[in-house]
């Protein structure tokens, strides 16, 4: 079973108010097995213009990632986020195809 990932780019306009969203989203992430791989990292912008925060969350399966997003727990968290940030989010399955040959 391949893992699932949330890849999010966010700009937070109300950091103090955003804290309630962070506290609430933890409930959904715990329930669906979410694990942060990157959280709020700014990093290096090599191409394009991503938002100021980058978040990558790993789930035990793609189905769990989608279920988490559609869950009542996360819906409650999203209401707390409204008006405090702008987010672009993609939910993607783990890539299981060929990888570049590292010996070349």
C-alpha positions in Angstrom: 0.0 0.0 0.0 1.5 3.3 -1.0 1.7 6.2 1.4 -0.2 9.5 0.8 1.1 13.0 1.2 -0.3 16.5 1.8 1.9 19.1 0.1 0.8 22.6 1.2 1.9 26.1 0.6 0.5 28.7 2.9 0.7 32.4 3.8 -0.5 33.2 7.3 -1.9 36.7 7.8 -2.9 36.2 11.5 -0.2 34.1 13.3 -1.9 34.4 16.7 -5.3 33.3 15.4 -3.7 30.5 13.3 -2.6 28.8 16.5 -6.2 27.6 17.1 -6.1 25.9 13.7 -2.8 24.2 14.5 -4.2 22.9 17.8 -7.3 21.6 16.1 -5.7 20.0 13.1 -3.6 17.8 15.3 -6.7 15.9 16.2 -7.4 14.9 12.6 -3.7 14.2 11.9 -3.4 11.9 14.9 -6.6 10.0 13.9 -5.5 9.4 10.4 -1.8 8.8 11.1 -0.4 12.0 9.7 3.3 12.8 10.3 5.0 16.0 9.5 8.0 15.8 7.2 8.3 19.5 6.8 6.3 22.1 8.8 6.4 25.8 8.2 9.8 25.5 6.5 10.7 28.5 4.4 13.6 26.8 2.5 15.1 27.9 -0.8 12.9 29.1 -3.6 14.6 27.7 -6.6 11.8 28.3 -9.1 8.4 30.0 -9.0 6.9 31.9 -6.1 5.6 29.5 -3.5 3.9 30.8 -0.4 5.9 31.7 2.8 5.2 28.3 4.6 5.8 24.9 3.1 4.2 21.8 4.8 4.6 18.2 3.9 2.5 15.6 5.8 2.9 11.8 5.3 0.0 9.5 5.9 0.1 5.6 6.0 -1.9 5.5 2.8 -3.3 7.7 0.1 -6.8 6.8 1.2 -6.0 8.0 4.8 -4.7 11.3 3.4 -7.9 11.9 1.5 -10.1 10.7 4.4 -8.3 13.1 6.8 -9.0 16.0 4.5 -12.7 15.1 4.2 -13.1 14.3 7.9 -15.3 16.2 10.4 -12.2 16.7 12.5 -10.4 18.5 9.8 -13.5 20.5 8.7 -13.6 21.9 12.2 -9.9 22.9 11.9 -10.5 24.5 8.5 -13.2 26.8 9.9 -10.6 28.0 12.5 -8.1 28.7 9.6 -10.6 30.8 7.6 -9.5 34.4 7.3 -6.2 33.7 8.9 -4.3 32.2 6.0 -4.4 31.3 2.3 -3.4 27.8 1.4 -2.7 25.8 -1.7 -2.9 22.0 -1.0 -2.4 18.9 -3.1 -2.9 15.4 -1.9 -0.8 12.9 -3.7 0.1 9.2 -3.6 3.6 7.9 -3.1 5.5 7.5 -6.3 6.4 3.8 -6.8 7.8 3.9 -10.4 11.4 3.7 -11.6 14.0 6.0 -10.0 17.0 7.6 -11.7 20.0 5.3 -12.0 22.4 6.5 -9.3 25.4 4.7 -10.8 25.3 6.7 -14.1 
